[in-house]
Structures are given as C-alpha cells and as structure tokens.
Amino acid sequence: MSSKLLVFGLGNPGNKFSSTKHNMGYWVIDRLANMESINISNGKQDYIYGENDSLILIKPTTYMNNSGVAVAQATTDFSSSKVLVTYDDIDLPLGSIRYRSEGGDGGHRGVESMIYHLNSERFDRLRLGIATSDKMRPSEEYVLKPFKRKYDSVVNDVLDYAAQSVSYYQNHSISETMNKFNSMKRENE
C-alpha cells in the first residue's frame, strides 16, 4: 500500500459552478495544492489530480451527483492506506469543519454516490459547513449559488483552517484529528 494520503475534493467541474458553495471540496484541494506546491493538471479517467511525496489531491470531473464513479476509479488506480473525502455540508454553519470516520450520506448526493460505488460507508470525511442566515431552501438551489461577498473573509479563513487540518490528519489518526479540529473556527487561532 502507498503511504500517500489520497484527498478527494467533491465539486462540479467547469466555470459555471466554480464559485458555488457546492464546490467547497474543490476549494480545499486548491488550497492544499497551493500550500504544497502541487500542480493539479493530470487527467485520468473521470478525475484530475496532482501529487507530491506524501499527497495525491483529486478532483472528480463527473459532477457532484456521480462523484462515486471517479472516487472508485481513483481508489483502484492509487492504492493507499489512508483516504479522506472533503465536501460541503448544509447542516453545518459556515466557518465550521467536522471530521468523521464513517456514516450515511446525510442527504448529500455526492456522498450517496460514493457509498454506492465503494459499497461502503467506511471512509474518512472532512465536512465543510456552508449554512448561513440566508434563505437555504430549496437546498438544491442554495448549494449551486456563490456565497454573498460579506462571507468572503469567513470562507477564506475556513479554507485555510481546513487545509491546515488535512496537514495534521496526514500524520495523526482520525480520532486525534476529530478531537483537535471538530469545533468552530475561532478568530484568534
């Protein structure tokens, strides 16, 4: 098995969706790629990726609702003992992140697709809160809109926080990472 960490960021490809809330997983991959000087440009099956000595960063190109297709392909292509999936979560407030080691889909179609294609609910997740005081229903419309500009600072901070948490997760267990990062992002951190 590879000692590299596979990190999947769920989202929708293309300019039409690039600034939408549903692409928070993609944004974490972009932030990590920048932090680690990784170029995400290699295409393989239904995903693009980049890697260094310790990380493989992957963005499925199948659109959110079919993310499981690309994740199943990539987990076969890159055998690794450690996999992390990061995605938006409308049930968490903007500014918070939550690690979880397994569970259901929570109504998230991308995660539902992953569970189906991997035939398992057992994979580590990094959930990124996107809930705001704005009207969030219907949720299918809310997730496909950009955040209002007034949230730019919070979004930027939480992306930094999430990327730092992934760096920590690389060398620690999911339990240790949950204990350290499953709280609201505080301004003084």
Disulfide bonds with the S-S distance in Angstrom:
none
